[in-house]
Amino acid sequence: MGFIVVAIDGLGTPWRSKSFHDAFNGDIGDNTLPDQVAGLKQLADRHPWIDLDRVGVWGHSGGGYATADALFSYPDFYKVGVSQAGNHDNRAYEDDWIEKWMDLEVADGDGGEIYADQANQARAGNLKGKLLLAHGMMDDNVPATNTLLVVDALIKANKDFDLLLFPHARHGFGEDDGYMTRRRWDYFVRHLMGAEPPAQYRMKGR
């Protein structure tokens, strides 16, 4: 279809050294995004056929959080994002997960909450590109209220965005996954390629 797909193993990912893995301990909002941006810029310097004016990103769960973070923290770089089932504010997610990386939720020296800086709704007003948020309303891993926190902030900031809710889906979207895949592909075709995707194409497995 003409898209260039890149996966970059940024600082903080496992299976290398402990210092590599621990790179953003205490700052999970980093999301390896500085490394992603730097890597893409280096690739574009090496390969002139990479168009940095049309950069998209998508992810699910922690990747859904990182996707929204990318558009909010680097609004001039990331143009299109599809954020699925994101744990956008870890104060509203499982403490046993976030405490591994952020330590206990306590007030800092200025009386602020140490988790507050990584909450996506706090920077939703930075959005410039196209963002599709999706969540399963029966999600028993990341509650759908995580996405609604971002929705509320985007509305208050008068930002345009798209929202897709699955009434019966849990965290993995289940039988709705094919529909989500098609909507995600359509979103990139429409907003990165500038083309109109085939109407209601049905995604099928083998």
C-alpha angles and dihedrals in degrees: 000000000000099000121134109220118202132181116190123192099220130189111290098042118119136246097058126075122327091244089054090050094045094049097115101028106149093020108066089160086076087078090180085281096136088055092046092052093044092047094050091049091051091049091050090051089053097040114037091193089072107098110212090184088073108046119154133183136188138178146159129232105339085009089053088055091048092048094056089042089054093055093043098043098037102028094156093052107040111057104175132026139176111201116191126190093336124184089222097170116030091200083075096045137068111311091205090064102043095042090065089066107022102034120226120338103252136142116272124227091280094051095256124129114258091222094052097085093059096051110113096212089064091067101029090111089071092070115128103154136060116290129186115192119195133181140164111239092215093051107146094181105049108018115231088238086079090068092040089059088061092043090054092049093048091051092049089050090050092238124157115233141146127245131195121185125187109209097204102027126112126201096302096043091232113200090007092063094094091052090049091049091053093047090048092051090046091051093056094042091052100041104029102030094034092225133122113247121222110278116259095344108186116230111220133186122222 
